[in-house]
């Protein structure tokens, strides 16, 4: 399965794309702002993951 996320300032243009997708048999789903934020957060977590242990006390001390 492949996915795409489309954003537009124009509600009319976005609806046109949704209607076209449905017409050619592509499933569509409109995401809420919260769902988009969740996707962004997951992406940031995956990119920031290093697989190494970080000592919380040392990390917090470095922030001070």
MIKESE-634052 format. One line per field, with one value per residue: residue number from 1; x, y, z of N, C-alpha, C, O, CB in turn. Coordinates in nm, 3 decimals. Atoms other than C-alpha are relative to their C-alpha. Glycine has a CB too. Layout:
pos <- (NUM	...) $
n.xx <- (X	...) $
n.yy <- (Y	...) $
n.zz <- (Z	...) $
ca.xx <- (X	...) $
ca.yy <- (Y	...) $
ca.zz <- (Z	...) $
c.xx <- (X	...) $
c.yy <- (Y	...) $
c.zz <- (Z	...) $
o.xx <- (X	...) $
o.yy <- (Y	...) $
o.zz <- (Z	...) $
cb.xx <- (X	...) $
cb.yy <- (Y	...) $
cb.zz <- (Z	...) $
! end
This chain:
pos <- (1	2	3	4	5	6	7	8	9	10	11	12	13	14	15	16	17	18	19	20	21	22	23	24	25	26	27	28	29	30	31	32	33	34	35	36	37	38	39	40	41	42	43	44	45	46	47	48	49	50	51	52	53	54	55	56	57	58	59	60	61	62	63	64) $
n.xx <- (0.084	-0.068	0.083	-0.039	0.072	0.012	0.050	0.033	0.068	0.131	0.090	0.060	-0.099	-0.020	0.119	-0.012	-0.094	0.067	0.101	-0.071	-0.055	0.111	0.048	-0.090	-0.008	-0.099	0.064	-0.041	0.033	-0.037	-0.059	0.016	-0.127	-0.063	-0.059	-0.118	-0.102	-0.048	-0.087	-0.124	-0.070	-0.056	-0.113	-0.110	-0.053	-0.076	-0.123	-0.086	-0.040	-0.138	-0.021	-0.094	0.056	-0.036	0.021	0.092	-0.061	-0.104	0.067	0.062	-0.107	-0.054	0.094	-0.006) $
n.yy <- (-0.117	-0.128	-0.107	-0.137	-0.101	-0.123	-0.114	-0.114	-0.113	-0.008	0.112	0.038	0.078	0.126	0.081	0.046	0.112	0.112	0.053	0.068	0.125	0.094	0.038	0.098	0.116	-0.017	-0.031	-0.129	-0.022	-0.134	0.006	-0.117	-0.065	0.082	0.117	-0.048	-0.024	0.131	0.052	-0.077	0.041	0.133	-0.018	-0.061	0.101	0.098	-0.063	-0.032	0.122	0.040	0.137	0.002	-0.040	-0.133	-0.015	-0.113	-0.100	-0.072	-0.081	-0.115	-0.086	-0.071	-0.104	-0.110) $
n.zz <- (0.000	0.007	-0.053	0.029	-0.077	0.078	-0.076	0.085	-0.064	0.063	-0.030	0.128	0.075	-0.070	0.025	0.138	-0.001	-0.069	0.092	0.108	-0.056	-0.017	0.132	0.060	-0.089	-0.106	-0.127	-0.058	-0.140	-0.044	-0.134	-0.087	-0.036	-0.104	0.066	0.072	-0.102	-0.043	0.105	-0.009	-0.122	0.025	0.092	-0.075	-0.093	0.079	0.048	-0.113	-0.069	0.031	-0.046	-0.113	-0.128	-0.047	-0.143	-0.019	-0.089	0.075	0.101	-0.066	-0.048	0.116	0.038	-0.097) $
ca.xx <- (0.000	0.125	0.002	0.009	-0.081	-0.208	-0.253	-0.408	-0.516	-0.814	-1.093	-1.242	-0.919	-0.869	-1.226	-1.165	-0.865	-1.064	-1.348	-1.103	-0.934	-1.268	-1.367	-1.057	-1.097	-0.841	-0.952	-0.944	-0.949	-0.946	-0.719	-0.778	-0.512	-0.447	-0.385	-0.142	0.045	0.066	0.217	0.474	0.560	0.609	0.836	1.044	1.079	1.193	1.448	1.581	1.620	1.985	1.951	2.193	2.116	2.112	2.158	1.868	2.060	2.356	2.124	1.932	2.255	2.381	2.066	2.133) $
ca.yy <- (0.000	0.348	0.669	1.040	1.341	1.646	1.987	2.297	2.640	2.600	2.379	2.374	2.249	1.983	1.862	1.840	1.614	1.399	1.363	1.270	1.010	0.852	0.849	0.649	0.410	0.553	0.548	0.886	1.000	1.353	1.390	1.620	1.868	1.644	1.342	1.544	1.653	1.291	1.191	1.470	1.365	1.001	1.112	1.331	1.049	0.803	1.049	1.133	0.775	0.673	0.338	0.440	0.482	0.837	0.891	1.117	1.289	1.374	1.498	1.723	1.855	1.946	2.148	2.362) $
ca.zz <- (0.000	-0.087	0.072	0.000	0.207	0.021	0.176	0.026	0.134	-0.097	0.033	-0.318	-0.481	-0.216	-0.260	-0.636	-0.575	-0.331	-0.583	-0.859	-0.637	-0.552	-0.920	-1.016	-0.724	-0.481	-0.119	0.054	0.411	0.550	0.853	1.147	1.260	1.560	1.337	1.123	1.437	1.549	1.215	1.246	1.600	1.498	1.213	1.445	1.699	1.431	1.293	1.640	1.755	1.783	1.959	2.234	2.602	2.735	3.107	3.209	3.492	3.268	2.997	3.237	3.388	3.040	2.982	3.291) $
c.xx <- (0.089	-0.096	0.055	-0.081	0.002	-0.053	-0.024	-0.065	-0.142	-0.082	-0.059	0.098	0.023	-0.119	0.001	0.093	-0.060	-0.103	0.065	0.055	-0.110	-0.048	0.089	0.027	0.107	-0.075	0.054	-0.042	0.050	0.049	-0.027	0.138	0.075	0.068	0.126	0.115	0.059	0.096	0.135	0.082	0.065	0.122	0.120	0.064	0.085	0.132	0.098	0.052	0.140	0.027	0.099	-0.070	0.050	-0.034	-0.082	0.062	0.106	-0.063	-0.060	0.105	0.061	-0.093	0.010	0.112) $
c.yy <- (0.124	0.108	0.135	0.093	0.128	0.110	0.115	0.108	0.011	-0.126	-0.055	-0.088	-0.137	-0.094	-0.056	-0.120	-0.124	-0.065	-0.077	-0.134	-0.105	-0.052	-0.107	-0.118	0.007	0.038	0.132	0.007	0.139	-0.009	0.128	0.062	-0.083	-0.123	0.039	0.028	-0.131	-0.061	0.071	-0.040	-0.137	0.010	0.058	-0.100	-0.101	0.058	0.025	-0.121	-0.042	-0.144	-0.009	0.050	0.138	0.007	0.127	0.109	0.081	0.092	0.126	0.097	0.080	0.112	0.123	0.094) $
c.zz <- (0.000	0.048	-0.044	0.088	-0.083	0.090	-0.097	0.084	-0.052	0.028	-0.130	-0.080	0.064	-0.023	-0.143	-0.009	0.066	-0.092	-0.114	0.048	0.015	-0.135	-0.064	0.093	0.108	0.128	0.054	0.145	0.037	0.144	0.077	0.026	0.103	-0.061	-0.077	0.097	0.050	-0.102	0.004	0.121	-0.017	-0.090	0.073	0.097	-0.075	-0.047	0.114	0.075	-0.040	0.042	0.116	0.125	0.038	0.148	0.024	0.086	-0.073	-0.103	0.061	0.053	-0.115	-0.046	0.091	-0.029) $
o.xx <- (0.187	-0.217	0.173	-0.198	0.109	-0.145	0.044	-0.136	-0.228	-0.046	-0.078	0.057	0.036	-0.101	-0.041	0.063	-0.041	-0.109	0.016	0.044	-0.092	-0.083	0.040	0.113	0.143	-0.155	0.172	-0.134	0.166	-0.020	-0.034	0.240	0.198	0.178	0.223	0.231	0.180	0.198	0.239	0.205	0.179	0.223	0.233	0.186	0.194	0.234	0.219	0.141	0.170	0.124	0.131	-0.164	0.168	-0.148	-0.039	0.049	0.111	-0.019	-0.043	0.084	0.097	-0.047	-0.027	0.130) $
o.yy <- (0.130	0.095	0.149	0.067	0.175	0.088	0.128	0.081	0.073	-0.235	-0.176	-0.191	-0.237	-0.214	-0.169	-0.217	-0.236	-0.188	-0.183	-0.235	-0.221	-0.170	-0.193	-0.202	-0.096	0.131	0.163	-0.061	0.172	-0.063	0.237	-0.001	-0.092	-0.160	-0.037	-0.003	-0.142	-0.119	0.007	-0.050	-0.157	-0.057	0.011	-0.102	-0.136	-0.011	0.021	-0.108	-0.055	-0.204	-0.119	0.129	0.169	-0.016	0.237	0.227	0.203	0.206	0.235	0.218	0.196	0.210	0.234	0.192) $
o.zz <- (0.074	0.033	-0.076	0.116	-0.123	0.169	-0.198	0.181	0.011	-0.016	-0.144	-0.135	-0.006	-0.043	-0.166	-0.079	0.019	-0.101	-0.153	-0.022	-0.022	-0.148	-0.138	0.066	0.165	0.129	0.040	0.190	0.011	0.231	0.019	0.000	0.099	-0.020	-0.078	0.066	0.071	-0.065	-0.008	0.112	0.025	-0.066	0.054	0.112	-0.028	-0.046	0.094	0.159	-0.159	-0.005	0.162	0.119	0.024	0.188	-0.012	0.054	-0.061	-0.122	0.008	0.049	-0.096	-0.105	0.051	0.044) $
cb.xx <- (-0.096	0.051	-0.008	-0.020	0.064	-0.094	0.100	-0.093	0.078	0.015	-0.113	-0.038	0.132	0.021	-0.128	0.050	0.129	-0.068	-0.087	0.114	0.067	-0.115	-0.008	0.132	0.024	0.107	0.023	-0.061	0.063	-0.121	0.151	-0.070	-0.026	-0.105	-0.103	-0.033	-0.059	-0.119	-0.065	-0.030	-0.097	-0.106	-0.040	-0.051	-0.115	-0.082	-0.033	-0.073	-0.099	0.098	0.047	0.126	0.036	-0.074	0.136	-0.131	0.061	0.095	-0.109	-0.092	0.107	0.025	-0.142	0.015) $
cb.yy <- (-0.001	0.031	-0.008	0.034	0.023	-0.021	0.042	-0.043	0.131	0.022	0.043	0.127	0.076	0.024	0.082	0.114	0.040	0.048	0.115	0.088	0.027	0.068	0.122	0.066	-0.119	0.109	-0.114	0.118	-0.110	0.101	-0.026	-0.039	0.142	-0.044	-0.066	0.126	0.080	-0.095	0.017	0.148	-0.002	-0.092	0.092	0.122	-0.072	-0.047	0.132	0.087	-0.113	0.093	-0.085	0.087	-0.102	0.112	0.005	-0.047	-0.068	-0.100	-0.082	-0.046	-0.082	-0.098	-0.055	-0.052) $
cb.zz <- (0.121	-0.144	0.153	-0.151	0.144	-0.123	0.112	-0.116	-0.025	-0.151	0.097	-0.081	-0.009	0.150	0.023	-0.091	0.072	0.131	-0.056	-0.054	0.136	0.074	-0.091	-0.037	-0.080	-0.037	0.103	-0.079	0.093	-0.014	-0.009	0.134	0.054	0.105	-0.094	-0.080	0.117	0.023	-0.139	0.007	0.118	-0.063	-0.118	0.077	0.074	-0.120	-0.071	0.094	-0.029	0.069	-0.113	-0.031	0.109	-0.081	0.077	0.063	0.124	-0.069	-0.069	0.114	0.071	-0.114	0.003	0.138) $
! end
